[in-house]
Amino acid sequence: MSTETNHHPAHEAAHDAHGHGSMRDYVIGFVLSVILTVIPFWLVMGEVIESRVWTVALIMVFGAIQIVVHMIYFLHMNRKSEGGWILMSLLFTGIIIVIALVGSLWVMYHLNYNMMPMSPEQMRVAP
């Protein structure tokens, strides 16, 4: 029997090409994530801003920034990884999501507008 295992050398090379980040990167990402979570929590619990609209808008901005922090520090997504294909696929996904959301809102708005209840005069004329 052979002491050789069925281990292909290419499997080892696949993991060496991409760095998984250093402890420093993970700590920076963690600290930024905590800060980006605590600030919106403080905004809501302390009722710092009178307007709910501005509070929600700021929470959304902090949420978007936190998504970027997670993508950079924990998912290691940048222009260099896999020749930029990960970033390109992310942009494509974002565009498709925006198209789907805007299209859905547009359809719902027009359905709401066109399905408005009829006035008594319109009901008399309707077949």
C-alpha positions in Angstrom: 0.0 0.0 0.0 1.1 3.5 -0.7 1.7 6.1 2.0 0.7 8.6 -0.6 -2.7 10.2 -0.2 -5.0 11.3 -2.9 -4.2 14.9 -2.3 -3.7 17.1 -5.3 -1.1 19.9 -5.0 -3.4 22.3 -6.7 -5.7 22.3 -3.7 -3.0 23.9 -1.6 -2.2 26.5 -4.1 -5.8 27.7 -4.4 -5.8 29.0 -0.8 -2.3 30.6 -0.9 -3.2 33.1 -3.6 -5.7 35.1 -1.4 -4.8 36.5 1.9 -7.3 36.0 4.7 -6.4 39.2 6.5 -4.4 39.9 9.5 -5.5 40.2 13.1 -5.0 44.0 12.8 -7.5 44.1 9.9 -10.1 42.1 11.9 -9.7 44.3 15.0 -10.0 47.5 12.9 -13.2 46.0 11.3 -14.6 45.0 14.6 -14.0 48.4 16.2 -15.5 50.2 13.2 -18.5 47.9 13.3 -19.1 48.5 17.0 -18.8 52.3 16.5 -21.2 52.2 13.5 -23.7 50.2 15.6 -23.4 52.3 18.8 -24.0 55.6 17.1 -27.4 54.8 15.6 -28.4 53.1 18.9 -27.5 56.3 20.8 -29.4 58.4 18.2 -32.6 56.4 18.8 -32.3 55.8 22.5 -31.2 59.3 23.4 -33.7 60.9 21.0 -30.9 63.2 19.9 -32.6 64.3 16.7 -36.2 65.5 16.9 -37.2 64.5 13.3 -37.9 60.8 12.8 -37.1 61.2 9.1 -33.6 62.5 9.7 -33.0 59.8 12.4 -34.0 57.0 9.9 -31.9 58.6 7.2 -28.9 58.7 9.4 -29.4 55.1 10.5 -29.6 54.1 6.8 -26.3 55.9 6.1 -24.6 54.3 9.0 -26.0 50.9 7.9 -24.6 51.5 4.3 -21.2 52.4 5.8 -21.2 49.3 7.9 -21.9 47.1 4.9 -18.9 48.6 3.2 -16.8 48.0 6.4 -17.9 44.4 6.5 -17.1 43.9 2.8 -13.6 45.3 3.1 -12.5 44.0 6.5 -14.3 40.7 6.9 -15.1 39.5 3.3 -11.9 40.9 1.9 -13.5 42.3 -1.2 -11.4 44.8 -3.1 -10.3 45.5 -6.6 -7.3 43.1 -6.4 -9.1 40.0 -5.3 -9.8 37.6 -8.2 -8.9 40.2 -10.8 -11.7 42.5 -9.8 -14.5 40.0 -10.7 -15.9 39.9 -7.2 -16.3 43.7 -7.3 -17.8 43.5 -10.7 -20.3 40.9 -9.7 -21.2 42.9 -6.6 -21.8 46.0 -8.7 -24.0 44.0 -11.1 -26.0 42.6 -8.2 -26.5 46.1 -6.8 -27.7 47.4 -10.2 -30.2 44.5 -10.5 -31.5 45.0 -7.0 -31.9 48.8 -7.6 -33.8 48.0 -10.9 -36.0 45.5 -9.1 -36.8 47.8 -6.2 -37.4 51.0 -8.3 -39.5 48.9 -10.7 -41.6 47.5 -7.9 -42.1 50.8 -6.3 -43.1 52.3 -9.7 -45.6 49.6 -10.4 -47.1 49.8 -6.9 -47.4 53.6 -7.1 -49.2 53.3 -10.4 -51.4 50.5 -9.2 -52.4 52.6 -6.2 -53.0 55.6 -8.4 -55.1 53.7 -11.0 -57.0 51.7 -8.4 -58.2 54.7 -6.5 -61.8 54.4 -5.3 -64.3 56.0 -7.7 -66.3 59.0 -6.8 -70.1 58.7 -6.7 -70.3 60.5 -10.1 -67.8 58.1 -11.7 -69.7 55.1 -10.2 -72.9 56.2 -11.9 -71.2 56.5 -15.3 -69.3 53.3 -15.0 -70.8 50.3 -16.9 
